[in-house]
Amino acid sequence: MADANAVVRRYVEIWNQPDGALRAKAAAELLTEDCRFVDPIADVAGPDGLAAVIGGVHQQFPGHRIQPLGDVDTHHDVLRFSWELVPDGGGESVVIGTDVLSLTADGLVGTISGFFDKVPAAA
């Protein structure tokens, strides 16, 4: 299996990339063409689909970034890690979640399943 920490680092960098073109390029380098991303509010396919979801998060939470929480857990071709969405300058997280990524034999991400552990209260 590919280095799980390196995969998570690259994945988080995609989420934190504010430039849409660079984000799409990085997603295309890490994900398979038919990668599926699904979480409680999105179900998209391919690197462009994920890049668009991330663009929406940047619009909804400007000035925030994803940072990993704890260690990466792995078995076989699957890895799991928790993360939090925090203000760039630090402070309390506004969203906490866990993502599960399945890797292909060549180390690309083929599926991503996201779960939310903490979400903002409805206004």
C-alpha positions in Angstrom: 0.0 0.0 0.0 1.1 3.6 -0.7 2.4 5.6 2.3 -0.9 6.4 4.1 0.4 9.6 5.7 1.6 10.9 2.3 -1.8 10.1 0.7 -3.6 12.0 3.6 -1.2 14.9 3.3 -1.8 15.2 -0.4 -5.6 14.9 0.1 -5.6 17.6 2.8 -3.5 19.8 0.6 -6.3 19.6 -2.1 -8.9 20.6 0.4 -6.7 23.6 1.5 -5.9 24.8 -2.0 -7.7 28.1 -2.6 -6.9 28.3 -6.3 -9.5 26.3 -8.3 -7.2 25.4 -11.2 -4.4 24.2 -8.9 -7.0 22.3 -6.8 -8.4 20.5 -9.8 -4.9 19.6 -11.0 -3.9 18.2 -7.6 -7.1 16.2 -7.4 -6.5 14.7 -10.9 -3.0 13.6 -9.8 -4.3 11.8 -6.6 -7.7 10.4 -7.6 -8.8 8.0 -10.3 -10.9 9.4 -13.1 -14.0 7.7 -11.8 -13.3 8.3 -8.1 -16.5 8.6 -6.1 -16.7 11.1 -3.2 -19.8 10.7 -0.9 -20.6 12.4 2.4 -23.9 13.5 4.0 -24.3 16.4 1.7 -22.5 15.4 -1.5 -22.2 12.5 -3.9 -19.9 13.3 -6.9 -17.6 11.5 -9.3 -14.2 12.2 -10.5 -11.5 14.7 -9.6 -13.5 17.6 -11.0 -16.5 16.6 -8.9 -14.4 16.6 -5.7 -12.7 19.9 -6.7 -16.2 21.5 -7.1 -17.3 20.3 -3.7 -14.2 21.7 -2.1 -14.8 25.0 -3.9 -18.2 25.2 -2.3 -16.6 24.6 1.1 -14.2 27.5 0.4 -17.1 29.7 -0.4 -19.1 28.7 2.7 -16.2 28.8 5.1 -13.8 31.5 3.8 -10.6 31.8 5.8 -10.7 28.2 7.1 -8.6 25.1 6.5 -8.7 21.4 7.1 -6.2 19.9 9.4 -5.8 16.2 10.3 -6.7 15.0 13.8 -4.8 12.0 15.3 -3.2 9.2 13.4 -4.1 7.6 10.1 -5.6 4.1 10.6 -5.0 1.6 7.8 -5.7 -1.9 6.7 -5.4 -3.6 3.3 -6.1 -0.8 0.8 -8.2 1.4 3.1 -7.2 4.3 5.2 -9.2 6.4 7.7 -8.4 9.6 9.4 -10.2 12.4 11.3 -10.0 16.0 10.5 -11.2 19.4 11.6 -12.1 22.6 9.7 -10.6 25.5 11.6 -10.0 29.3 11.1 -6.7 30.0 9.4 -5.5 31.9 12.4 -6.4 29.2 14.8 -9.4 28.8 17.0 -12.2 26.3 17.6 -13.2 23.9 14.8 -16.5 24.5 13.0 -16.7 21.0 11.5 -15.1 17.8 12.5 -15.2 14.6 10.4 -13.7 11.3 9.4 -12.9 10.3 5.9 -12.3 6.8 4.6 -10.3 6.4 1.4 -9.9 3.3 -0.7 -6.7 3.0 -2.8 -6.1 1.3 -6.1 -3.2 -1.0 -6.7 -1.2 2.0 -8.1 -1.8 4.1 -5.0 -4.5 6.4 -6.4 -7.7 7.2 -4.4 -10.7 5.3 -5.9 -13.4 6.1 -3.3 -13.8 8.5 -0.5 -16.6 8.2 2.1 -16.9 11.1 4.5 -18.7 11.3 7.9 -19.4 14.4 10.0 -18.8 14.2 13.8 -19.5 17.9 14.4 -21.4 20.4 12.2 -22.3 24.1 12.7 -25.7 24.7 14.3 -28.4 25.7 11.9 -29.0 29.4 11.8 
